Each structure stands twice: as C-alpha cells, then as structure tokens.
Amino acid sequence: MEIVSALKTFLRVAETGSFSAAAIDLGLTQPAVSRQVSALEAHLNVRLLHRTTSALALTAEGERTIPMALKVVEAVDALGEANIAGGAAVVGKVKLSLPAPLGLYMSDRLPSFLKGHPGLSIELIFREEPSDLVGDGIDLEVRLGQVSDNSLMCRRIGWTTAFLVAAPSYLRDRTAPERPDAVNDHDCICYNRAGDSRAWSFSDGAEDVHLRISPGLIANNSVAVHRAALSGGGLAVLSHILAGPDIENGRLEKLMPEFPPMRLPINVVYLSRRNMPSRVRVVLDFLVEAVREDPLMASPVDDRQDVN
C-alpha cells in the first residue's frame, strides 16, 4: 500500500462523506477507494470510518487521524511543488466549474496548456450558480460577484466587463436608450445568474444605477441570452467574451457606452489552500494568468492574496 495515496483517499472520503463522491473526484472506482481506506485501517490497526448501507461517519480515531494525515499530505505536496518548480510533471484530474462565457474563453486556451502537462486532465463544468464544492467534488470554481461563504478560500483574479447590446434588427424602429432610465421602455432578455434575473446595474464612474426590470425572456445560461439577442429579441447585458466579436462585425450594437453595466469581481473559490494538490495549484495559476491576459478582465488592483 502507498501510504500517502491512501491518506489522500481517506481525507477525500472524510470531506465528501461518500466513497462514490471521493472515487469520482480522484478518478478511481468506488471499490478501489474502499480498498485503499480498508488497507489504511489495517496498516494503522484502527477503524477510521463507521460504514452502513446508507451512510458513512468518522470514528473518534478517524477524527484524530485527520489533522495528522493533513500534515503528512501537506509535507509531501510541498515536496511536489518544489519539484514542479524544477520542471517535474503534474498528474491527475482537476474538476473546474465556470460560468459559460469564461468556460468558452478557457476552452480556447486549455489545449495548449494541457500539451505542457500531458499527465494532467481537466473536467470543465459550465455552471451559472454556486456549486456544493464538497458534494460535487469540485476542485476550483469561478464565481462572479461577492462570495459570502466564509468557509471557502477565495482569490480575486480580475473583473468582468459587460455591454448592454441589441441587434440592429431590434433597433430598426426603436430609439436606442441613452441612459438607464430608458431601458425599461424596451424588451429585455435576462441572464438568471444565482437568482439575479430581474436586476441590472450600470455605472458611469460617478453614479451607480440599479434597475428592476420586467424581462420578456429569462434564461439560466448566458449563451442562450446571446443567441436570443442576436435574433432581435431585445436588449441584453452580455460579457465582452460573447458580445465583443458581434459588436465588431455589426451583428450587435453596443448601447449606452457612457453608462456601461457595472463590473463584478471574478473570484476563484476552493476548499483549502493548505492542502491544495499540485495538480490543482497548476490549474489555479493558469486561470490567474489567462484572465490577466485579457485587458478587459484585468484587475485594477493587486488581487494575489487568498482570503476566506
């Protein structure tokens, strides 16, 4: 038995409360996870988990083992990170959850990144609302706006840029809004992000305006909003990632350029900085650099610090 691997498996089972969830996260079968934990129990001569057909629970010995196991794993990961700095390979799978626009942006860049890390694999999950990181086995999740869950580590890596847009076909017989108070005179298509489907916010740098709107169409995916806007369905607030190419070629018009949608912080959240595997840290570093390569997402301040 490889003791460090078994300790990592045990910690993941303890975090998720499930052999199945731990197996998915670790890229193993459920029987393999069960065997590793059983072998660890035999090696330590102690029962770490109570098992029933419907639930798992830590024993008192299992609770006491967790902090010691974390120290061992952290020490080994620190050695691995030192080797990464010297060019050693990174292996394993990382589950990465992002809103659709950023997912598309990263999809263009991930193939070249993965060529430099042939032992690494990434599972992309397009998700507009916050995940249960433990229950869903998510290693990293990009969230827009303020993060209220103080149990998570949070790293701000940039800021959104969005445009109020509409198709020329929609505007043909209408007066384009010049200020936010004219927006409600139009048909609106709204992106339902974490329950925020009926509010738009704009700012000219001196004044912030928050509007309650009555959308004719609501979608929980920004790509659907983008397509509806292209079809002439009304006004929409879209990420520059989606709207930028269409504005350049005339398929969408950018409205109220002097009063654009407010920018939101782009945050990466994760469970723990102290026990972050090297495979996850490499992907986190990739996300930071990829966002900062785009001047419309680059943060106006230094966001290198982790907070919780």
C-alpha positions as protocol buffer text, in pm:
chain_id: "A"
residue {
  index: 1
  type: MET
  ca { x: 0 y: 0 z: 0 }
}
residue {
  index: 2
  type: GLU
  ca { x: 122 y: 353 z: -85 }
}
residue {
  index: 3
  type: ILE
  ca { x: 58 y: 533 z: 242 }
}
residue {
  index: 4
  type: VAL
  ca { x: 36 y: 889 z: 111 }
}
residue {
  index: 5
  type: SER
  ca { x: -212 y: 791 z: -159 }
}
residue {
  index: 6
  type: ALA
  ca { x: -421 y: 608 z: 99 }
}
residue {
  index: 7
  type: LEU
  ca { x: -414 y: 908 z: 332 }
}
residue {
  index: 8
  type: LYS
  ca { x: -529 y: 1137 z: 48 }
}
residue {
  index: 9
  type: THR
  ca { x: -810 y: 895 z: -32 }
}
residue {
  index: 10
  type: PHE
  ca { x: -918 y: 880 z: 331 }
}
residue {
  index: 11
  type: LEU
  ca { x: -918 y: 1261 z: 356 }
}
residue {
  index: 12
  type: ARG
  ca { x: -1130 y: 1292 z: 43 }
}
residue {
  index: 13
  type: VAL
  ca { x: -1378 y: 1034 z: 175 }
}
residue {
  index: 14
  type: ALA
  ca { x: -1394 y: 1225 z: 504 }
}
residue {
  index: 15
  type: GLU
  ca { x: -1454 y: 1555 z: 318 }
}
residue {
  index: 16
  type: THR
  ca { x: -1724 y: 1420 z: 87 }
}
residue {
  index: 17
  type: GLY
  ca { x: -1883 y: 1169 z: 325 }
}
residue {
  index: 18
  type: SER
  ca { x: -1907 y: 923 z: 39 }
}
residue {
  index: 19
  type: PHE
  ca { x: -1692 y: 658 z: -126 }
}
residue {
  index: 20
  type: SER
  ca { x: -1867 y: 730 z: -455 }
}
residue {
  index: 21
  type: ALA
  ca { x: -1804 y: 1106 z: -448 }
}
residue {
  index: 22
  type: ALA
  ca { x: -1441 y: 1053 z: -347 }
}
residue {
  index: 23
  type: ALA
  ca { x: -1398 y: 800 z: -629 }
}
residue {
  index: 24
  type: ILE
  ca { x: -1532 y: 1046 z: -888 }
}
residue {
  index: 25
  type: ASP
  ca { x: -1305 y: 1323 z: -763 }
}
residue {
  index: 26
  type: LEU
  ca { x: -996 y: 1100 z: -750 }
}
residue {
  index: 27
  type: GLY
  ca { x: -1062 y: 930 z: -1084 }
}
residue {
  index: 28
  type: LEU
  ca { x: -1087 y: 587 z: -919 }
}
residue {
  index: 29
  type: THR
  ca { x: -1354 y: 321 z: -890 }
}
residue {
  index: 30
  type: GLN
  ca { x: -1559 y: 301 z: -572 }
}
residue {
  index: 31
  type: PRO
  ca { x: -1416 y: -43 z: -484 }
}
residue {
  index: 32
  type: ALA
  ca { x: -1063 y: 93 z: -526 }
}
residue {
  index: 33
  type: VAL
  ca { x: -1138 y: 376 z: -284 }
}
residue {
  index: 34
  type: SER
  ca { x: -1289 y: 132 z: -35 }
}
residue {
  index: 35
  type: ARG
  ca { x: -985 y: -96 z: -62 }
}
residue {
  index: 36
  type: GLN
  ca { x: -745 y: 191 z: 0 }
}
residue {
  index: 37
  type: VAL
  ca { x: -929 y: 300 z: 312 }
}
residue {
  index: 38
  type: SER
  ca { x: -951 y: -57 z: 440 }
}
residue {
  index: 39
  type: ALA
  ca { x: -579 y: -107 z: 376 }
}
residue {
  index: 40
  type: LEU
  ca { x: -503 y: 214 z: 563 }
}
residue {
  index: 41
  type: GLU
  ca { x: -713 y: 95 z: 858 }
}
residue {
  index: 42
  type: ALA
  ca { x: -526 y: -235 z: 857 }
}
residue {
  index: 43
  type: HIS
  ca { x: -191 y: -57 z: 838 }
}
residue {
  index: 44
  type: LEU
  ca { x: -280 y: 172 z: 1130 }
}
residue {
  index: 45
  type: ASN
  ca { x: -462 y: -108 z: 1315 }
}
residue {
  index: 46
  type: VAL
  ca { x: -760 y: 120 z: 1380 }
}
residue {
  index: 47
  type: ARG
  ca { x: -1109 y: 173 z: 1238 }
}
residue {
  index: 48
  type: LEU
  ca { x: -1137 y: 516 z: 1079 }
}
residue {
  index: 49
  type: LEU
  ca { x: -1494 y: 504 z: 947 }
}
residue {
  index: 50
  type: HIS
  ca { x: -1825 y: 359 z: 1054 }
}
residue {
  index: 51
  type: ARG
  ca { x: -1993 y: 211 z: 746 }
}
residue {
  index: 52
  type: THR
  ca { x: -2360 y: 135 z: 694 }
}
residue {
  index: 53
  type: THR
  ca { x: -2555 y: 67 z: 376 }
}
residue {
  index: 54
  type: SER
  ca { x: -2679 y: 427 z: 371 }
}
residue {
  index: 55
  type: ALA
  ca { x: -2412 y: 642 z: 538 }
}
residue {
  index: 56
  type: LEU
  ca { x: -2051 y: 690 z: 647 }
}
residue {
  index: 57
  type: ALA
  ca { x: -1932 y: 852 z: 968 }
}
residue {
  index: 58
  type: LEU
  ca { x: -1590 y: 916 z: 1116 }
}
residue {
  index: 59
  type: THR
  ca { x: -1495 y: 724 z: 1427 }
}
residue {
  index: 60
  type: ALA
  ca { x: -1326 y: 906 z: 1713 }
}
residue {
  index: 61
  type: GLU
  ca { x: -996 y: 761 z: 1588 }
}
residue {
  index: 62
  type: GLY
  ca { x: -1077 y: 883 z: 1238 }
}
residue {
  index: 63
  type: GLU
  ca { x: -1136 y: 1236 z: 1370 }
}
residue {
  index: 64
  type: ARG
  ca { x: -798 y: 1230 z: 1546 }
}
residue {
  index: 65
  type: THR
  ca { x: -627 y: 1097 z: 1234 }
}
residue {
  index: 66
  type: ILE
  ca { x: -738 y: 1383 z: 1006 }
}
residue {
  index: 67
  type: PRO
  ca { x: -502 y: 1659 z: 1133 }
}
residue {
  index: 68
  type: MET
  ca { x: -206 y: 1420 z: 1131 }
}
residue {
  index: 69
  type: ALA
  ca { x: -294 y: 1297 z: 782 }
}
residue {
  index: 70
  type: LEU
  ca { x: -318 y: 1656 z: 661 }
}
residue {
  index: 71
  type: LYS
  ca { x: 31 y: 1731 z: 790 }
}
residue {
  index: 72
  type: VAL
  ca { x: 175 y: 1430 z: 606 }
}
residue {
  index: 73
  type: VAL
  ca { x: -4 y: 1513 z: 281 }
}
residue {
  index: 74
  type: GLU
  ca { x: 90 y: 1881 z: 302 }
}
residue {
  index: 75
  type: ALA
  ca { x: 455 y: 1791 z: 352 }
}
residue {
  index: 76
  type: VAL
  ca { x: 453 y: 1558 z: 52 }
}
residue {
  index: 77
  type: ASP
  ca { x: 269 y: 1818 z: -161 }
}
residue {
  index: 78
  type: ALA
  ca { x: 527 y: 2079 z: -62 }
}
residue {
  index: 79
  type: LEU
  ca { x: 799 y: 1848 z: -193 }
}
residue {
  index: 80
  type: GLY
  ca { x: 598 y: 1802 z: -511 }
}
residue {
  index: 81
  type: GLU
  ca { x: 563 y: 2177 z: -559 }
}
residue {
  index: 82
  type: ALA
  ca { x: 938 y: 2215 z: -520 }
}
residue {
  index: 83
  type: ASN
  ca { x: 979 y: 1957 z: -794 }
}
residue {
  index: 84
  type: ILE
  ca { x: 727 y: 2138 z: -1016 }
}
residue {
  index: 85
  type: ALA
  ca { x: 943 y: 2448 z: -989 }
}
residue {
  index: 86
  type: GLY
  ca { x: 1226 y: 2235 z: -1119 }
}
residue {
  index: 87
  type: GLY
  ca { x: 1020 y: 2102 z: -1410 }
}
residue {
  index: 88
  type: ALA
  ca { x: 865 y: 1781 z: -1268 }
}
residue {
  index: 89
  type: ALA
  ca { x: 542 y: 1653 z: -1423 }
}
residue {
  index: 90
  type: VAL
  ca { x: 196 y: 1716 z: -1277 }
}
residue {
  index: 91
  type: VAL
  ca { x: -56 y: 1433 z: -1296 }
}
residue {
  index: 92
  type: GLY
  ca { x: -422 y: 1380 z: -1211 }
}
residue {
  index: 93
  type: LYS
  ca { x: -766 y: 1525 z: -1285 }
}
residue {
  index: 94
  type: VAL
  ca { x: -899 y: 1866 z: -1186 }
}
residue {
  index: 95
  type: LYS
  ca { x: -1271 y: 1946 z: -1184 }
}
residue {
  index: 96
  type: LEU
  ca { x: -1318 y: 2310 z: -1279 }
}
residue {
  index: 97
  type: SER
  ca { x: -1654 y: 2490 z: -1269 }
}
residue {
  index: 98
  type: LEU
  ca { x: -1705 y: 2820 z: -1454 }
}
residue {
  index: 99
  type: PRO
  ca { x: -1982 y: 3043 z: -1590 }
}
residue {
  index: 100
  type: ALA
  ca { x: -2037 y: 2981 z: -1961 }
}
residue {
  index: 101
  type: PRO
  ca { x: -1855 y: 3287 z: -2103 }
}
residue {
  index: 102
  type: LEU
  ca { x: -1540 y: 3220 z: -1904 }
}
residue {
  index: 103
  type: GLY
  ca { x: -1571 y: 2849 z: -1983 }
}
residue {
  index: 104
  type: LEU
  ca { x: -1564 y: 2931 z: -2354 }
}
residue {
  index: 105
  type: TYR
  ca { x: -1272 y: 3167 z: -2302 }
}
residue {
  index: 106
  type: MET
  ca { x: -1075 y: 2899 z: -2118 }
}
residue {
  index: 107
  type: SER
  ca { x: -1170 y: 2630 z: -2369 }
}
residue {
  index: 108
  type: ASP
  ca { x: -973 y: 2818 z: -2635 }
}
residue {
  index: 109
  type: ARG
  ca { x: -664 y: 2820 z: -2415 }
}
residue {
  index: 110
  type: LEU
  ca { x: -672 y: 2486 z: -2238 }
}
residue {
  index: 111
  type: PRO
  ca { x: -545 y: 2265 z: -2523 }
}
residue {
  index: 112
  type: SER
  ca { x: -209 y: 2442 z: -2538 }
}
residue {
  index: 113
  type: PHE
  ca { x: -187 y: 2443 z: -2158 }
}
residue {
  index: 114
  type: LEU
  ca { x: -255 y: 2068 z: -2140 }
}
residue {
  index: 115
  type: LYS
  ca { x: 13 y: 1998 z: -2403 }
}
residue {
  index: 116
  type: GLY
  ca { x: 261 y: 2124 z: -2147 }
}
residue {
  index: 117
  type: HIS
  ca { x: 116 y: 1893 z: -1881 }
}
residue {
  index: 118
  type: PRO
  ca { x: 47 y: 1559 z: -2052 }
}
residue {
  index: 119
  type: GLY
  ca { x: -29 y: 1384 z: -1721 }
}
residue {
  index: 120
  type: LEU
  ca { x: -298 y: 1635 z: -1630 }
}
residue {
  index: 121
  type: SER
  ca { x: -667 y: 1622 z: -1726 }
}
residue {
  index: 122
  type: ILE
  ca { x: -936 y: 1884 z: -1669 }
}
residue {
  index: 123
  type: GLU
  ca { x: -1310 y: 1830 z: -1646 }
}
residue {
  index: 124
  type: LEU
  ca { x: -1488 y: 2155 z: -1736 }
}
residue {
  index: 125
  type: ILE
  ca { x: -1830 y: 2216 z: -1584 }
}
residue {
  index: 126
  type: PHE
  ca { x: -2033 y: 2511 z: -1713 }
}
residue {
  index: 127
  type: ARG
  ca { x: -2239 y: 2630 z: -1419 }
}
residue {
  index: 128
  type: GLU
  ca { x: -2402 y: 2966 z: -1356 }
}
residue {
  index: 129
  type: GLU
  ca { x: -2484 y: 2918 z: -986 }
}
residue {
  index: 130
  type: PRO
  ca { x: -2255 y: 2823 z: -696 }
}
residue {
  index: 131
  type: SER
  ca { x: -2178 y: 2454 z: -653 }
}
residue {
  index: 132
  type: ASP
  ca { x: -2152 y: 2240 z: -344 }
}
residue {
  index: 133
  type: LEU
  ca { x: -1776 y: 2200 z: -378 }
}
residue {
  index: 134
  type: VAL
  ca { x: -1756 y: 1902 z: -145 }
}
residue {
  index: 135
  type: GLY
  ca { x: -2068 y: 1723 z: -262 }
}
residue {
  index: 136
  type: ASP
  ca { x: -1991 y: 1779 z: -630 }
}
residue {
  index: 137
  type: GLY
  ca { x: -1619 y: 1709 z: -597 }
}
residue {
  index: 138
  type: ILE
  ca { x: -1524 y: 2048 z: -746 }
}
residue {
  index: 139
  type: ASP
  ca { x: -1158 y: 2146 z: -708 }
}
residue {
  index: 140
  type: LEU
  ca { x: -1189 y: 2504 z: -834 }
}
residue {
  index: 141
  type: GLU
  ca { x: -1489 y: 2720 z: -914 }
}
residue {
  index: 142
  type: VAL
  ca { x: -1501 y: 3063 z: -1073 }
}
residue {
  index: 143
  type: ARG
  ca { x: -1776 y: 3282 z: -926 }
}
residue {
  index: 144
  type: LEU
  ca { x: -1879 y: 3632 z: -1028 }
}
residue {
  index: 145
  type: GLY
  ca { x: -1963 y: 3891 z: -765 }
}
residue {
  index: 146
  type: GLN
  ca { x: -1909 y: 3883 z: -392 }
}
residue {
  index: 147
  type: VAL
  ca { x: -1856 y: 3544 z: -223 }
}
residue {
  index: 148
  type: SER
  ca { x: -2050 y: 3518 z: 100 }
}
residue {
  index: 149
  type: ASP
  ca { x: -1941 y: 3168 z: 210 }
}
residue {
  index: 150
  type: ASN
  ca { x: -1669 y: 3229 z: 467 }
}
residue {
  index: 151
  type: SER
  ca { x: -1583 y: 2858 z: 482 }
}
residue {
  index: 152
  type: LEU
  ca { x: -1421 y: 2878 z: 136 }
}
residue {
  index: 153
  type: MET
  ca { x: -1089 y: 3017 z: 29 }
}
residue {
  index: 154
  type: CYS
  ca { x: -1144 y: 3296 z: -223 }
}
residue {
  index: 155
  type: ARG
  ca { x: -898 y: 3454 z: -464 }
}
residue {
  index: 156
  type: ARG
  ca { x: -998 y: 3754 z: -672 }
}
residue {
  index: 157
  type: ILE
  ca { x: -831 y: 3732 z: -1013 }
}
residue {
  index: 158
  type: GLY
  ca { x: -998 y: 4005 z: -1217 }
}
residue {
  index: 159
  type: TRP
  ca { x: -1316 y: 4188 z: -1307 }
}
residue {
  index: 160
  type: THR
  ca { x: -1595 y: 4132 z: -1555 }
}
residue {
  index: 161
  type: THR
  ca { x: -1664 y: 4365 z: -1845 }
}
residue {
  index: 162
  type: ALA
  ca { x: -2013 y: 4355 z: -1993 }
}
residue {
  index: 163
  type: PHE
  ca { x: -2201 y: 4553 z: -2255 }
}
residue {
  index: 164
  type: LEU
  ca { x: -2565 y: 4645 z: -2300 }
}
residue {
  index: 165
  type: VAL
  ca { x: -2639 y: 4530 z: -2653 }
}
residue {
  index: 166
  type: ALA
  ca { x: -2915 y: 4474 z: -2905 }
}
residue {
  index: 167
  type: ALA
  ca { x: -2933 y: 4352 z: -3264 }
}
residue {
  index: 168
  type: PRO
  ca { x: -2979 y: 4608 z: -3545 }
}
residue {
  index: 169
  type: SER
  ca { x: -3300 y: 4428 z: -3640 }
}
residue {
  index: 170
  type: TYR
  ca { x: -3444 y: 4505 z: -3296 }
}
residue {
  index: 171
  type: LEU
  ca { x: -3336 y: 4870 z: -3302 }
}
residue {
  index: 172
  type: ARG
  ca { x: -3456 y: 4938 z: -3656 }
}
residue {
  index: 173
  type: ASP
  ca { x: -3784 y: 5105 z: -3550 }
}
residue {
  index: 174
  type: ARG
  ca { x: -3687 y: 5197 z: -3193 }
}
residue {
  index: 175
  type: THR
  ca { x: -3488 y: 5467 z: -3018 }
}
residue {
  index: 176
  type: ALA
  ca { x: -3181 y: 5321 z: -2852 }
}
residue {
  index: 177
  type: PRO
  ca { x: -3159 y: 5404 z: -2479 }
}
residue {
  index: 178
  type: GLU
  ca { x: -2904 y: 5668 z: -2387 }
}
residue {
  index: 179
  type: ARG
  ca { x: -2945 y: 5642 z: -2009 }
}
residue {
  index: 180
  type: PRO
  ca { x: -3053 y: 5363 z: -1772 }
}
residue {
  index: 181
  type: ASP
  ca { x: -3393 y: 5521 z: -1706 }
}
residue {
  index: 182
  type: ALA
  ca { x: -3486 y: 5448 z: -2070 }
}
residue {
  index: 183
  type: VAL
  ca { x: -3406 y: 5077 z: -2051 }
}
residue {
  index: 184
  type: ASN
  ca { x: -3747 y: 4975 z: -1919 }
}
residue {
  index: 185
  type: ASP
  ca { x: -3909 y: 5114 z: -2234 }
}
residue {
  index: 186
  type: HIS
  ca { x: -3759 y: 4816 z: -2420 }
}
residue {
  index: 187
  type: ASP
  ca { x: -3794 y: 4441 z: -2439 }
}
residue {
  index: 188
  type: CYS
  ca { x: -3526 y: 4285 z: -2219 }
}
residue {
  index: 189
  type: ILE
  ca { x: -3360 y: 3944 z: -2223 }
}
residue {
  index: 190
  type: CYS
  ca { x: -3215 y: 3847 z: -1888 }
}
residue {
  index: 191
  type: TYR
  ca { x: -2947 y: 3611 z: -1771 }
}
residue {
  index: 192
  type: ASN
  ca { x: -3056 y: 3440 z: -1450 }
}
residue {
  index: 193
  type: ARG
  ca { x: -2731 y: 3420 z: -1255 }
}
residue {
  index: 194
  type: ALA
  ca { x: -2779 y: 3299 z: -899 }
}
residue {
  index: 195
  type: GLY
  ca { x: -3130 y: 3440 z: -874 }
}
residue {
  index: 196
  type: ASP
  ca { x: -3033 y: 3786 z: -1008 }
}
residue {
  index: 197
  type: SER
  ca { x: -3257 y: 3775 z: -1317 }
}
residue {
  index: 198
  type: ARG
  ca { x: -3459 y: 4094 z: -1268 }
}
residue {
  index: 199
  type: ALA
  ca { x: -3191 y: 4348 z: -1180 }
}
residue {
  index: 200
  type: TRP
  ca { x: -2939 y: 4532 z: -1395 }
}
residue {
  index: 201
  type: SER
  ca { x: -2677 y: 4771 z: -1260 }
}
residue {
  index: 202
  type: PHE
  ca { x: -2496 y: 5045 z: -1452 }
}
residue {
  index: 203
  type: SER
  ca { x: -2226 y: 5295 z: -1361 }
}
residue {
  index: 204
  type: ASP
  ca { x: -2062 y: 5594 z: -1529 }
}
residue {
  index: 205
  type: GLY
  ca { x: -1791 y: 5607 z: -1263 }
}
residue {
  index: 206
  type: ALA
  ca { x: -1965 y: 5879 z: -1066 }
}
residue {
  index: 207
  type: GLU
  ca { x: -2319 y: 5743 z: -1040 }
}
residue {
  index: 208
  type: ASP
  ca { x: -2443 y: 5385 z: -990 }
}
residue {
  index: 209
  type: VAL
  ca { x: -2792 y: 5298 z: -1109 }
}
residue {
  index: 210
  type: HIS
  ca { x: -2971 y: 4977 z: -1009 }
}
residue {
  index: 211
  type: LEU
  ca { x: -3275 y: 4890 z: -1219 }
}
residue {
  index: 212
  type: ARG
  ca { x: -3559 y: 4649 z: -1154 }
}
residue {
  index: 213
  type: ILE
  ca { x: -3673 y: 4524 z: -1493 }
}
residue {
  index: 214
  type: SER
  ca { x: -3952 y: 4309 z: -1631 }
}
residue {
  index: 215
  type: PRO
  ca { x: -3788 y: 4077 z: -1883 }
}
residue {
  index: 216
  type: GLY
  ca { x: -3986 y: 3904 z: -2152 }
}
residue {
  index: 217
  type: LEU
  ca { x: -3731 y: 3622 z: -2163 }
}
residue {
  index: 218
  type: ILE
  ca { x: -3516 y: 3480 z: -1884 }
}
residue {
  index: 219
  type: ALA
  ca { x: -3250 y: 3211 z: -1934 }
}
residue {
  index: 220
  type: ASN
  ca { x: -3012 y: 3049 z: -1687 }
}
residue {
  index: 221
  type: ASN
  ca { x: -2737 y: 3036 z: -1947 }
}
residue {
  index: 222
  type: SER
  ca { x: -2568 y: 3341 z: -2097 }
}
residue {
  index: 223
  type: VAL
  ca { x: -2513 y: 3167 z: -2432 }
}
residue {
  index: 224
  type: ALA
  ca { x: -2892 y: 3136 z: -2469 }
}
residue {
  index: 225
  type: VAL
  ca { x: -2928 y: 3508 z: -2390 }
}
residue {
  index: 226
  type: HIS
  ca { x: -2663 y: 3584 z: -2650 }
}
residue {
  index: 227
  type: ARG
  ca { x: -2845 y: 3388 z: -2920 }
}
residue {
  index: 228
  type: ALA
  ca { x: -3178 y: 3549 z: -2833 }
}
residue {
  index: 229
  type: ALA
  ca { x: -3022 y: 3895 z: -2859 }
}
residue {
  index: 230
  type: LEU
  ca { x: -2871 y: 3810 z: -3199 }
}
residue {
  index: 231
  type: SER
  ca { x: -3219 y: 3707 z: -3311 }
}
residue {
  index: 232
  type: GLY
  ca { x: -3357 y: 4052 z: -3233 }
}
residue {
  index: 233
  type: GLY
  ca { x: -3531 y: 3964 z: -2909 }
}
residue {
  index: 234
  type: GLY
  ca { x: -3440 y: 4282 z: -2722 }
}
residue {
  index: 235
  type: LEU
  ca { x: -3175 y: 4437 z: -2500 }
}
residue {
  index: 236
  type: ALA
  ca { x: -2930 y: 4211 z: -2319 }
}
residue {
  index: 237
  type: VAL
  ca { x: -2634 y: 4253 z: -2087 }
}
residue {
  index: 238
  type: LEU
  ca { x: -2359 y: 4026 z: -2218 }
}
residue {
  index: 239
  type: SER
  ca { x: -1997 y: 3954 z: -2130 }
}
residue {
  index: 240
  type: HIS
  ca { x: -1745 y: 4105 z: -2368 }
}
residue {
  index: 241
  type: ILE
  ca { x: -1631 y: 3748 z: -2436 }
}
residue {
  index: 242
  type: LEU
  ca { x: -1964 y: 3674 z: -2604 }
}
residue {
  index: 243
  type: ALA
  ca { x: -2061 y: 4013 z: -2740 }
}
residue {
  index: 244
  type: GLY
  ca { x: -1725 y: 4154 z: -2850 }
}
residue {
  index: 245
  type: PRO
  ca { x: -1692 y: 3973 z: -3186 }
}
residue {
  index: 246
  type: ASP
  ca { x: -2054 y: 4051 z: -3277 }
}
residue {
  index: 247
  type: ILE
  ca { x: -2011 y: 4420 z: -3194 }
}
residue {
  index: 248
  type: GLU
  ca { x: -1703 y: 4432 z: -3417 }
}
residue {
  index: 249
  type: ASN
  ca { x: -1881 y: 4278 z: -3716 }
}
residue {
  index: 250
  type: GLY
  ca { x: -2209 y: 4466 z: -3668 }
}
residue {
  index: 251
  type: ARG
  ca { x: -2434 y: 4182 z: -3558 }
}
residue {
  index: 252
  type: LEU
  ca { x: -2485 y: 4358 z: -3223 }
}
residue {
  index: 253
  type: GLU
  ca { x: -2476 y: 4725 z: -3129 }
}
residue {
  index: 254
  type: LYS
  ca { x: -2323 y: 4844 z: -2803 }
}
residue {
  index: 255
  type: LEU
  ca { x: -2564 y: 5076 z: -2622 }
}
residue {
  index: 256
  type: MET
  ca { x: -2506 y: 5342 z: -2355 }
}
residue {
  index: 257
  type: PRO
  ca { x: -2124 y: 5330 z: -2385 }
}
residue {
  index: 258
  type: GLU
  ca { x: -2100 y: 5619 z: -2135 }
}
residue {
  index: 259
  type: PHE
  ca { x: -2309 y: 5426 z: -1879 }
}
residue {
  index: 260
  type: PRO
  ca { x: -2197 y: 5061 z: -1904 }
}
residue {
  index: 261
  type: PRO
  ca { x: -2300 y: 4768 z: -1682 }
}
residue {
  index: 262
  type: MET
  ca { x: -2118 y: 4762 z: -1350 }
}
residue {
  index: 263
  type: ARG
  ca { x: -1812 y: 4540 z: -1329 }
}
residue {
  index: 264
  type: LEU
  ca { x: -1818 y: 4239 z: -1096 }
}
residue {
  index: 265
  type: PRO
  ca { x: -1519 y: 4074 z: -929 }
}
residue {
  index: 266
  type: ILE
  ca { x: -1406 y: 3743 z: -1077 }
}
residue {
  index: 267
  type: ASN
  ca { x: -1325 y: 3508 z: -790 }
}
residue {
  index: 268
  type: VAL
  ca { x: -1186 y: 3156 z: -773 }
}
residue {
  index: 269
  type: VAL
  ca { x: -1306 y: 2959 z: -472 }
}
residue {
  index: 270
  type: TYR
  ca { x: -1173 y: 2634 z: -330 }
}
residue {
  index: 271
  type: LEU
  ca { x: -1181 y: 2438 z: -9 }
}
residue {
  index: 272
  type: SER
  ca { x: -833 y: 2481 z: 133 }
}
residue {
  index: 273
  type: ARG
  ca { x: -506 y: 2648 z: 45 }
}
residue {
  index: 274
  type: ARG
  ca { x: -306 y: 2443 z: 296 }
}
residue {
  index: 275
  type: ASN
  ca { x: -393 y: 2108 z: 139 }
}
residue {
  index: 276
  type: MET
  ca { x: -407 y: 2208 z: -228 }
}
residue {
  index: 277
  type: PRO
  ca { x: -267 y: 1933 z: -453 }
}
residue {
  index: 278
  type: SER
  ca { x: -5 y: 2039 z: -707 }
}
residue {
  index: 279
  type: ARG
  ca { x: -240 y: 1947 z: -994 }
}
residue {
  index: 280
  type: VAL
  ca { x: -494 y: 2200 z: -862 }
}
residue {
  index: 281
  type: ARG
  ca { x: -238 y: 2470 z: -794 }
}
residue {
  index: 282
  type: VAL
  ca { x: -109 y: 2450 z: -1151 }
}
residue {
  index: 283
  type: VAL
  ca { x: -461 y: 2497 z: -1288 }
}
residue {
  index: 284
  type: LEU
  ca { x: -525 y: 2787 z: -1048 }
}
residue {
  index: 285
  type: ASP
  ca { x: -209 y: 2957 z: -1172 }
}
residue {
  index: 286
  type: PHE
  ca { x: -327 y: 2901 z: -1531 }
}
residue {
  index: 287
  type: LEU
  ca { x: -664 y: 3065 z: -1454 }
}
residue {
  index: 288
  type: VAL
  ca { x: -496 y: 3368 z: -1299 }
}
residue {
  index: 289
  type: GLU
  ca { x: -268 y: 3422 z: -1597 }
}
residue {
  index: 290
  type: ALA
  ca { x: -540 y: 3356 z: -1856 }
}
residue {
  index: 291
  type: VAL
  ca { x: -771 y: 3618 z: -1703 }
}
residue {
  index: 292
  type: ARG
  ca { x: -494 y: 3874 z: -1671 }
}
residue {
  index: 293
  type: GLU
  ca { x: -402 y: 3831 z: -2038 }
}
residue {
  index: 294
  type: ASP
  ca { x: -732 y: 3995 z: -2130 }
}
residue {
  index: 295
  type: PRO
  ca { x: -719 y: 4373 z: -2065 }
}
residue {
  index: 296
  type: LEU
  ca { x: -1098 y: 4385 z: -2025 }
}
residue {
  index: 297
  type: MET
  ca { x: -1077 y: 4142 z: -1732 }
}
residue {
  index: 298
  type: ALA
  ca { x: -751 y: 4259 z: -1581 }
}
residue {
  index: 299
  type: SER
  ca { x: -800 y: 4377 z: -1227 }
}
residue {
  index: 300
  type: PRO
  ca { x: -730 y: 4741 z: -1139 }
}
residue {
  index: 301
  type: VAL
  ca { x: -574 y: 4628 z: -809 }
}
residue {
  index: 302
  type: ASP
  ca { x: -335 y: 4358 z: -692 }
}
residue {
  index: 303
  type: ASP
  ca { x: -555 y: 4055 z: -612 }
}
residue {
  index: 304
  type: ARG
  ca { x: -287 y: 3798 z: -537 }
}
residue {
  index: 305
  type: GLN
  ca { x: -391 y: 3732 z: -179 }
}
residue {
  index: 306
  type: ASP
  ca { x: -616 y: 3446 z: -72 }
}
residue {
  index: 307
  type: VAL
  ca { x: -896 y: 3537 z: 168 }
}
residue {
  index: 308
  type: ASN
  ca { x: -1163 y: 3340 z: 349 }
}
